[in-house]
Amino acid sequence: QVQLVESGGGLVQPGGSLRLSCAASGSISSILIMAWYRQGTGKQREMVAGITSNGETEVTIAVKGRFTISRDNAKNTVYLQMNDLKPTDTAVYYCNTRTTTSEYWGQGTQVTVSS
């Protein structure tokens, strides 16, 4: 079992920045990849960025150049640095992790970009 706790969401003006955090606990040695997904109102959940246990990263085209995913292995935490935020980035952001046998989700954190 892996538990994920997200933090860092909130309300920000267009062009602003936020950093999301996702702290993992439990069977963390079995984690293969950690990722951030988002789901806007009336939209399907989509992957935003992912990072493997080897540190390889992938970021979706819609946020490339604005969002960065990173991890602190000592703290078992993955971060999503979001810069130059746009109203279209408004969504609930979910932390996700996959192990050799299972997939886990955090509870989600709301990000609202509005003036």
KAFEN-V795613 format. One line per field, one symbol per residue. ss: DSSP state (a for helix, b for strand, c for the rest). phi: phi as a letter, one per 40 degrees, with the letter a starting at -180 (. if undefined). psi: psi as a letter, one per 30 degrees, with the letter a starting at -180 (. if undefined). Layout:
ss=???
phi=???
psi=???
This chain:
ss=cbbbbbbccbbbcccccbbbbbbbbbcaaabbbbbbbbbccccccbbbbbbbccccbbbcaaacccbbbbbbccccbbbbbbccccaaacbbbbbbbbbcccbbbcccbbbbbcc
phi=.bbbbcahcibacdgcbabcbbcbahccccccababbaacdgbccbcbaaacccgcbabcdcbcgbbbbaabccbfbbbbcbbfcbdcccacbbcbabbcbabbbccgbcbbbac
psi=kkkkjllflakllkfallkkkjkklbiffgkekklklljlkgllkkkellklffgklkklefgkfekkklkjeefhkkljkjlhkleffklkkkkkkkafflklkafkkkkkjk.
